[in-house]
């Protein structure tokens, strides 16, 4: 819950393991995700636990938004 930034109830917090995620060069990754607001707050490599993505607090325009395997335009995210 350390990376949860939304005010949604904790019951909606999920850790989703994706095997061979196309967004990250077919690596296996773990998404730390709020199902209620639909935001990914942290994505790490399953094998190394290296942070691949971490949501930032301040708004940043025209950055890529990742949501359940799809890439679209959005705010508040920084890729690593």
Buried (B, 14 or more C-beta within 10 A) or exposed (E): EEEBBBEBEEEBBEEBEBEEBEBBEEBEBBBBBBEBEEBBBBBBBBEEEEEBBBBEEEEEEEBEBBBEEEEEEBEBBEEE
